[in-house]
């Protein structure tokens, strides 16, 4: 039996009006699996994650989602433009389907105060964002990609403690934890690149937990070092 049929009337009404927070744990799991099934995606790879955006529970697409969509629907993507406007780097990507249908999306990042490895990561991120956005768009999915989630204002994005079993730690959480300490983001990039030889958005769940522990244990020494430096 299809997962969507297993939802009761109240759950179907909640989904119809976009109030996913009214679903219980079983309802959210069933809805999640139904979305994956409708798109032909493997739910075991966790292609989506739940998050609370502007007070409402919603799904956002992870890299696994866009990668599977591109393979399943034979989506071809090419970068057709790269430009810089003041401190903003913009990449334009075009997606093409086997039937000839095309779509375009932009990926933009701020380059303000960035240099070295942090600058290189930002340039790659703009291209990644453009590719993932156009992949979702041409497949008819109007949802956020994880590269967009990490750039949302802190006030609009929340993590509810009761959702711990439904939502794992994500890259956006790491960025928020780090920036809450007032440190420049390039220091985080340097640590992650040196330790894991990856970008933050490519870390596994265990690696993200390790980074969170590092942030929580290193924030006080970091502040003390700054104070000592100023005193000297």
C-alpha positions as CSV (number, residue, x, y, z in Angstrom):
1,X,0.0,0.0,0.0
2,X,1.3,3.5,-0.9
3,X,2.6,5.4,2.1
4,X,0.3,8.4,1.4
5,X,-2.8,6.2,1.7
6,X,-1.7,5.3,5.3
7,X,-2.0,8.9,6.4
8,X,-5.2,9.6,8.3
9,X,-7.6,12.4,7.3
10,X,-6.1,14.9,9.8
11,X,-2.6,14.3,8.5
12,X,-3.7,14.7,4.8
13,X,-5.3,18.0,5.7
14,X,-2.2,19.2,7.5
15,X,-0.1,18.3,4.4
16,X,-2.6,20.0,2.1
17,X,-2.3,23.4,3.9
18,X,1.5,23.0,4.4
19,X,1.3,22.6,8.2
20,X,3.7,19.7,8.6
21,X,4.4,20.5,12.2
22,X,0.9,19.1,13.0
23,X,2.1,15.6,11.9
24,X,3.3,13.2,14.6
25,X,6.6,11.3,14.2
26,X,4.9,8.5,12.2
27,X,3.2,11.0,10.0
28,X,6.4,12.9,9.2
29,X,8.2,9.6,8.4
30,X,5.3,8.5,6.2
31,X,5.2,11.8,4.4
32,X,9.0,11.8,3.9
33,X,8.9,8.3,2.4
34,X,5.9,9.3,0.2
35,X,7.8,12.3,-1.2
36,X,10.8,10.1,-2.0
37,X,8.6,7.5,-3.6
38,X,6.8,10.1,-5.8
39,X,10.2,11.3,-7.1
40,X,11.8,7.8,-7.4
41,X,14.5,8.6,-4.7
42,X,16.0,6.3,-2.2
43,X,14.9,7.4,1.3
44,X,17.7,5.4,2.9
45,X,20.2,7.9,1.6
46,X,18.3,10.7,3.4
47,X,17.9,13.0,0.3
48,X,15.9,15.5,2.3
49,X,15.9,16.8,5.8
50,X,13.3,18.6,8.0
51,X,13.9,22.1,9.3
52,X,11.8,24.8,10.9
53,X,11.8,27.9,8.6
54,X,10.0,31.0,9.7
55,X,8.1,29.0,12.3
56,X,6.9,26.3,9.8
57,X,8.3,22.8,9.4
58,X,9.4,22.0,5.9
59,X,11.7,19.8,3.8
60,X,14.9,20.9,2.1
61,X,16.9,19.0,-0.5
62,X,20.4,17.6,0.3
63,X,23.1,16.8,-2.2
64,X,21.8,13.2,-2.4
65,X,18.5,14.5,-3.7
66,X,19.9,16.6,-6.6
67,X,22.5,13.9,-7.5
68,X,19.8,11.2,-7.7
69,X,17.4,13.5,-9.6
70,X,20.1,14.3,-12.2
71,X,20.8,10.6,-12.7
72,X,17.3,9.4,-12.8
73,X,15.9,12.0,-15.2
74,X,19.1,12.3,-17.2
75,X,19.5,16.0,-16.4
76,X,22.5,17.6,-18.2
77,X,23.9,20.8,-16.6
78,X,26.4,23.3,-17.9
79,X,27.8,26.5,-16.6
80,X,27.0,29.3,-19.1
81,X,28.2,32.4,-17.3
82,X,30.4,33.6,-14.4
83,X,30.4,37.2,-13.4
84,X,31.4,39.4,-10.4
85,X,29.4,42.4,-9.3
86,X,31.2,44.3,-6.6
87,X,31.7,41.8,-3.8
88,X,29.2,39.2,-5.2
89,X,30.2,36.3,-7.5
90,X,27.4,35.0,-9.7
91,X,27.3,31.7,-11.6
92,X,24.5,30.9,-14.1
93,X,23.8,27.2,-14.9
94,X,21.6,25.7,-17.5
95,X,19.9,22.3,-17.2
96,X,18.7,20.3,-20.2
97,X,16.3,17.4,-20.2
98,X,16.4,14.6,-22.9
99,X,13.2,16.0,-24.4
100,X,15.0,19.3,-25.1
101,X,13.4,21.3,-22.3
102,X,15.8,23.7,-20.5
103,X,15.9,25.8,-17.4
104,X,18.4,28.2,-15.8
105,X,19.2,29.2,-12.3
106,X,21.8,31.5,-10.5
107,X,24.1,30.7,-7.7
108,X,25.5,33.8,-5.9
109,X,27.9,34.2,-3.0
110,X,29.5,37.1,-1.2
111,X,33.3,37.5,-1.5
112,X,33.6,40.3,1.0
113,X,36.7,39.9,3.2
114,X,37.5,36.5,1.7
115,X,40.9,35.4,0.5
116,X,42.9,32.2,0.1
117,X,41.1,28.9,0.8
118,X,38.0,30.7,2.0
119,X,37.8,32.6,-1.3
120,X,38.3,29.4,-3.3
121,X,35.6,27.6,-1.4
122,X,33.2,30.5,-2.0
123,X,33.8,30.3,-5.7
124,X,33.1,26.6,-5.8
125,X,30.1,27.0,-3.6
126,X,28.5,29.5,-6.1
127,X,28.8,26.9,-8.9
128,X,27.5,24.1,-6.7
129,X,24.5,26.3,-5.7
130,X,23.7,27.1,-9.3
131,X,23.8,23.5,-10.4
132,X,21.7,22.2,-7.5
133,X,19.1,25.0,-7.8
134,X,18.6,24.4,-11.5
135,X,18.4,20.6,-11.0
136,X,15.6,21.0,-8.5
137,X,13.8,23.6,-10.7
138,X,13.8,21.6,-13.9
139,X,12.5,18.6,-12.0
140,X,9.6,20.7,-10.7
141,X,10.7,21.0,-7.0
142,X,10.3,24.4,-5.5
143,X,12.2,23.6,-2.3
144,X,15.4,24.9,-0.7
145,X,18.8,23.3,-1.4
146,X,21.2,22.8,1.6
147,X,23.6,25.4,0.1
148,X,20.8,27.9,0.5
149,X,19.8,26.8,3.9
150,X,23.2,27.7,5.4
151,X,22.9,31.3,4.2
152,X,19.4,31.9,5.7
153,X,19.2,34.6,8.5
154,X,19.5,33.0,11.9
155,X,16.2,34.5,12.9
156,X,14.3,32.6,10.2
157,X,15.8,29.2,10.8
158,X,15.3,27.2,14.0
159,X,16.2,23.8,15.3
160,X,13.7,22.3,17.7
161,X,15.1,20.0,20.4
162,X,12.1,17.7,20.0
163,X,13.1,17.0,16.4
164,X,16.4,15.4,17.3
165,X,15.4,12.0,15.9
166,X,14.0,13.5,12.8
167,X,16.7,15.9,11.8
168,X,20.4,15.3,12.0
169,X,23.0,18.0,12.5
170,X,23.6,19.8,9.2
171,X,26.2,22.2,7.7
172,X,23.9,25.1,8.4
173,X,23.9,24.3,12.1
174,X,27.7,24.3,12.1
175,X,27.8,27.7,10.4
176,X,25.3,29.2,12.9
177,X,27.2,27.8,15.9
178,X,30.5,29.2,14.7
179,X,29.2,32.6,13.7
180,X,27.4,32.9,17.1
181,X,30.9,33.1,18.6
182,X,31.8,36.1,16.5
183,X,34.7,34.3,14.7
184,X,35.4,34.9,10.9
185,X,34.2,32.0,8.8
186,X,37.6,31.4,7.1
187,X,38.9,30.0,10.4
188,X,36.2,27.4,10.3
189,X,37.0,26.6,6.7
190,X,40.7,26.3,7.5
191,X,40.1,23.9,10.4
192,X,37.7,21.6,8.4
193,X,39.9,21.6,5.3
194,X,43.0,20.7,7.4
195,X,41.3,18.1,9.5
196,X,39.0,16.4,7.1
197,X,40.3,17.5,3.7
198,X,36.7,18.4,2.7
199,X,34.4,21.4,2.6
200,X,31.9,21.8,5.4
201,X,28.9,20.9,3.2
202,X,30.6,17.6,2.3
203,X,31.1,16.4,5.9
204,X,29.5,13.2,7.1
205,X,27.1,13.2,10.2
206,X,29.9,12.0,12.4
207,X,32.3,14.6,11.1
208,X,29.8,17.3,11.7
209,X,29.4,16.2,15.3
210,X,33.1,16.3,15.7
211,X,33.3,19.8,14.3
212,X,30.5,20.8,16.7
213,X,32.4,19.4,19.6
214,X,35.5,21.3,18.5
215,X,33.6,24.6,18.3
216,X,32.1,24.1,21.8
217,X,35.4,23.2,23.4
218,X,37.6,25.7,21.5
219,X,35.5,28.8,21.7
220,X,36.7,29.8,25.3
221,X,40.4,29.3,24.6
222,X,40.0,31.3,21.3
223,X,38.4,34.2,23.1
224,X,41.1,34.1,25.8
225,X,43.8,34.1,23.2
226,X,42.3,37.2,21.6
227,X,42.2,39.0,24.9
228,X,45.8,38.1,25.7
229,X,46.8,39.3,22.3
230,X,45.1,42.6,22.8
231,X,46.7,43.0,26.2
232,X,50.1,42.4,24.7
